[in-house]
Amino acid sequence: MAFNLDLSEEQTDLRDWVHGFAADVVRPAGHEWDEREETPWPIIKEAAKIGLYGFESLAELWADPTGLSLPLVNEELFWGDPGIAMSILGTTLGVAGIFSAGTMDQLAEWVPQCYGDADDPQVAAFCVSEPDAGSDVAAMRTRARYDEAKDEWVISGQKAWITNGGIANIHVVVASVDPGLGARGQAAFIVPPNTAGLESARKIKKLGLRASHTADVFLDEVRVPGGCLLGGKEKLDERLARAKEGGRAKGQAAMATFEVSRPTVGSQALGIARAAYEYALDYAKQRTAFGRPIIENQSIAFALADMRTDIDCARLLIWRAAWMGRNERAFTAAEGSMSKLKAGEVAVAATEKAVQILGGAGYSREHPVERWYRDSKIYTIFEGTSEIQRLVISRAISGMQIR
């Protein structure tokens, strides 16, 4: 088969369909829900009714052998509005946690409950970060101990900055079962709906992505059935024994999920960057100063040229990483981290340039670029800061434990 970068007809139709929803439903509501700082349940429900939000739609996206469908959907929705899009797609991270560690039976049981149904949509949360353990996952203090008499796991600890934390139907919680092994002694657990001991005090006020719910999650002697250990106890015991003997680890719960999700997160940042670029381009063509459109000034034209070049560069890195992940190609040079690093920094740079091109208008809330500027910054911070991505990449390319 000849090499080409053309999207298939199915992919093009999918992209255009999601773009229409983003343009007609998501973007017009962006300012309102940013101001309200509330989860946009009506829009989530609308996405569920048209088949854009749900287990079946995710399965169809994942079935694409090129791996591009999920990034395409993310780019278009985040082009519409990042806060609302995160409310719609934030569940995907919890699902990725189940997918990366769970058995087929666990996938069948829990993933549909992450979404609910069109009449009563639900969301899911992936709980890893802690007040003193963000990028340093090995410092995790949340503990899980096994109560053999009852075949239950008992989880205690605090999780921080959790998307959908406290409002989720399903919480996927990563905890340490053997602290002496650091990150290799961790496992992921399902906390089913209405489980006693899981609480969330408040929604965190944020710089951006204000429509997306973020909160701390507290677990006080939370008891879950033995079957809620993702992957099962036999597999966990084998992994812990191998780690104690100094054997090679096949991966650990949190980082396995992040490896799956990084190109997807990069595509979210890409959507924000593209939205800012297109808005700034249109503005520069229409805004006149000194008797001519401002795009005729090289300083403006060159800024837009750089924005477009960087956006296309980021998209190619994302598509490569998404294809590699879907086709189980090893990230020998941390290609997943490359895609997230580049896209996150492009989003911040592009939105900043958009504000600068609009000038005073860009600094006001009358134009969406100021909101996109605020929304973009998190992409150099969460799911691994830019510095952590560079650390991962440098270790991959050098084969050395860079610190």
Secondary structure, DSSP 8 states (H G I E B T S, - for coil): --------HHHHHHHHHHHHHIIIIIHHHHHHHHHHTS--HHHHHHHHHTTSSSHHHHHHHHH-TTS-HHHHHHHHHHHH-HHHHHHHHTHHHHHHHHHHH--HHHHHHHHHHHHB-SSSB--EEEE--BTTBSS-GGG---EEEEETTTTEEEEEEEEEEEETTTT-SEEEEEEES-GGGGGGGEEEEEE-TT-TTEE---B---SS-TTS-EEEEEEEEEEEEGGGBTT-HHHHHHHHHHHHTT------HHHHHHHHHHHHHHHHHHHHHHHHHHHHHHHHHH-EETTEEGGGSHHHHHHHHHHHHHHHHHHHHHHHHHHHHHTT---TT-HHHHHHHHHHHHHHHHHHHHHHHHTHHHHSTTSTHHHHHHHHGGGGTTTS-HHHHHHHHHHHHH-S---
